[in-house]
């Protein structure tokens, strides 16, 4: 092996990769005694300059033994060549067996050692492996690669590409695209918002916007709360609950009267995520019509999203409650303007940010 390496004999080292010496152990298991030689050949090829070692190293990625494949991955990491990059990204899919986690970690670390141009092909590769959620390493790798992308058009282009997958007939693919869009961030919001116009992709797009949690999505989501499909209405309500912008509270309150039970419970679960802010907004919504016009304008609104507590979503939505708030026709006569003024003052004190 040393002589082959000293001579720079890539063909000779490649021939070692084809060796196999299977033998049976005393307990009846088959082992390949030539694995150490193949690993040594890969390591020797990694030290050789020029393009000749590339083909045998790529072939070693298909070796039946994980030790040989891992050695080939490490060797390819240092080669910043298009074919090496493509092979490393393709290997992400090959090394997804739980018995080969070490090799898979090496693949992902190798991809991170490449330049930012691999963000899109890496995302495409993971999108094709959508039968399972992203694992911790994949999530971290995508975050790093997405951050390396230049701001502006490169990120918007990738966002548009991922948003196109929300139209897939395959549910795991749609869910994986939603995960990736949330990681990519706000520069993909326009592409996802445009997807809301497609009735077949509207539910998936609403969920994606909810995972992105940007207040700028409140208006387009609210525009579809009257959609004829209750699944779309529920998805939009869930998304508004994830975003937690107080501007959506009155819309959520109205949705608690939706004719569909699932939609009503989703609306109430979304309201629960606002905590006391939703209660105060509800009180303000009931009282506002009872006040003179000048008093209505002075009624404060709940705190901005940044001031909301980060409360976890409830495990189950509460059962619908009877509406006991007084209606305008039921309101007893008031002696003067004093009573509304006291209500406004009290609400101002309650709603004033701490």
N, C-alpha and C positions, 0 to 999 in steps of 0.2 A: 504493500500500500504506500509506504514511504517513497519507494522508488518511482512509482507511478506519479505521485505528487511532485517529486523533485524534477521529473522530466516534463511536467505539465501535460501529462497524457490524459486529456478529458475523455477520450474514447475508451481507454483502458479502465479508468475509474467508472465510467458508465457501464461497462461490462460487469463490474462487481455488483452493481445494483440489480443485475438479473440473476444473481446466484440465489439458490435456495437449498437448504440442507435440513429437511424435516426428519425428526427422529422421535421415537416414542419413549416416554419416561416410564419409570417403574410403576407409576400409578395409572398408566394408560393414556396420558395426555400427549398430544403432539406439540412439539416445540421446534422452532426454526433456529438452528445453531448458527446460521449465517447472518443473523440480524446485526450483531456487533460489527461485522465486516461492512455491511451496507451502510450503517450509521457512519462508520469511519470514512467510507467513500464519499458520502454526502458532505461531510465536514472538509474533506480534502478538496472537493469540487468548489466549495465556498471560498477557498483560498486562492483559486486560480483566477487570473485576470482574463479579460476579453469575453466575447459572447458565447464561446464554445460550451461552457459549463451550464448555460441556461436550460437547454433542452433536457439534459439528464436530471437536473434539479426539478423541473416541472413534472417529469415522469415520476420522480420519487414521491410526489404528492399523492399518487395513487397506490403507493406501497401498502400491502395488507397489514403491516406492523405499525402501530402508532408511533413508536420511537423513531422510525425512519421518517415518517411524515412530519413529525415535529422538527427533526433536524433539517429537513428540506425547507420548512417554513421559515426557520431562523436564517437559513442561508439566503433565501429569496428576499428577506426584509431589507438587506443592504443593497439590493439591486433596484435602483429607481428607473426601471424600464417599463414601457407600456405593457409588455406581455407579462412581466412579473407582477405588476399592479393588478391586471385582470385576473391572473391566477390566484392571487391572494384574496381578492374579493369573492371569487367563485368558491374558494376554499371555506369561506364562512358557512356556506350551505352544506358543504361536505362534512365538516367537523361539528355537526350538531347532535351527535350521539352522546348520551350521558356518560358513556364509558370513555369518552375521548375529550373530557372537559379541559384537560391541560392543553391538548392540541388546539382546542377552540380558543382558549385564552391567548395562546401564542398568535393565532390568526388575527384576532381583534387588535392585539398590541402591534402587530405588524402593519395592519391597515392604518392605525393611528400614526405610525411612523412615516406614512406617505403624505403628499401635499393635499391641499384642500380640494383639489379637482376630483377627489374620489368620493366626496360627500354624496353626490347624486347616484353613482353606481352602487355605492354601499347601501344607500337607502332602498334602491331598487332590489338589491339582493335580499335584504331583510323583508321587503314587502312580499317577495315571492315565498318567504318562509313564514306565512302568517297564521299557521295552525296553532300557534301558541303565543302567549304574551311576550313582549320584549323582556329579556332578562336584564339583570343589573348591569352587566358588562356592555350589552348592546345599547341600553339606554344611555350609559355614560359616554360610549363612543360616539353616538349620534349627537349628543350635546356638544362634544368637543368639535366634531367635524362641522356642525352647523354654525358654531361660533366662528370658525375659521373662514367661513364663506364671506366674501365682501358684502357689505350692506347694499341694499338697493336691488337692482335687477337680478343678480344671481339668486338671491334668496326668494324674490318674488317668482322667478321662473321655477324653482324647485317647489315652492308652495302651490303653484298652478298644476304642476305635474302630480303632486300628492293629492290635491283636491280632485283631480280627475279620477282617482281611485275610489272616491266616495260614490261614484256611479256604478261600481262593480256589483255584479249579481252575487258575489261571494262575500258572505258576512264577515269571516275572519279578515279578508283583505280590507274591507271598509274599516274595521276596528283597528287594524294595524296602521292604516292611513291616518285615522284620528289621533292615535298615539304620536305619530311622527309630526303631524301638523302642530300639536300642542308643544312639542319640543322645539319646532322651528320658530314659533312665536308670531308676533303681531304682523310681520311683513307678509304673512300668508293669509291674513284675514280677508282681504279683498277677494282673493280667489275663492275662498270658502263661502263668502257672502254671495258671490255670483252663482255658486252652485245651489243656493236656496231657490233660485228661479226654476230649477228642474224638479218637478213633482216626484220623480222617482228617486232623487238623491236628497230630498229636503230633510228627511228625518236624520240621515247620517250627517249632513252638513250642520244641522242644529246641534247635534251632540258634539261635533268637532269644535264649534264655536264655544260651547259651554266648557269644554276642556281647556280652551285657550284663555278664558276668563278676562276678556277685554271689555270695558264699558262701551266701546264703540259698536259692539254687537247688539246692544239692547234694542235699538230701533228696528233693525232688520228682523230680529227674532220676534219682537212684539207684533210686527206686521203680519205674522203668520199664526197668531193665536186664534184666528177664526178659520183656520184651514179645515176643510171638510174631513180630513183624516185625523182621527183622535190620536193616532201614534205620533203624528207630526206636532199636534198641539202639546202632547205630553213632553216630547223632546224639547220643544222650545221653552216650556215652563221649567223643565229640569235645568236647561242651560241658563236661564235667567236666575235660577237659584244658585247656580255655581258662580255666576258673575257677581251677584250680590250688590247690584247698583240700586240704591233706593228709588231711582226713577222708575223702576219696574214694579214697585210694590202694589200700586193701585191696579195694574194689569193682572198681577197674581191674585189679588183679592177678588177681582171679577171672575177669574177662572175657577174659583172655589164653588161657583154656581153652574159650572159646565154640566150639560146633561149626562156626560159619561163619567162613571165612578172613577175609573183609572185617572182621568184627567183631573178630576177634583182632588184626589189624594196626592197627585204629583204637585199640584199647585200649593196645597197645604204643607207638604214636605219642603217645597222651595221657600215658602214663607218662614218656616221654622229656622232656616239657615240665617235669617236676618236677626233673630233674637228679639229683643225689646224694641228695636227700631221698627219692625213691622207692626207691632202693637200700637206704637205711637202714631205711625202713619195711618193706621186704621182709624184711630180716634180722630185724627185731623180730617180724614176724608168724610167721616160722618158729620162732624161739626161744621165744616166749611160751608155747606149749603145753607146752614141756619143763620149765618152771620150777614150783616150788612156788607155791601160790596167793598167798602173801605177796609173793614176788618178782615175780609177774606184775603186781600192782597198782603196784609201784614202777618198772616199766619205763616210760621216758619216751616221749612221742609226738614226731613230727617238728615242725619249726618251724612257726609260724603263717604264713598266706598272705603277710602283709606282709613276712616275712623271706625269702621265696623269691626266687631270682634271676630276673630277667626274661629268660629264655632263649627264643630263637626256636624255632618249631616246626620239626622236621626235615623235609627235603625228601621223604624216603620212610621208611616204617616198617621197622625191622629185622626180619629173619627170625626166626621163633619159635626159641627155644633149648630144649635139653633141661633138664628140671628135675633138678638134681643135689643139691638140699638134702636132708639126712638126714631120714628119717621117724622118728617116735617109736619105732617097733618096731625100727629099725635102730640106735638110740643105744646105745653101749656103756655098761656099768654105770659109775657114778661113785663115787668113794670116799666122798664126803660132800657137804655142801652148799656146799663151797668153790668148785667149778667153776661152778655157776650164778651164784654171787655175783660171781665175776670177770667173767662174761659181762655181767651187768647193769651192773657198774661200767664196763666198756669201752663198752657202748652208751650209757650216760649221758654219757660223755665225748664220744663221737662225735656224739650228737644234741643236745648242749648248744648253743644258739644262740651264734654268735660275736659 
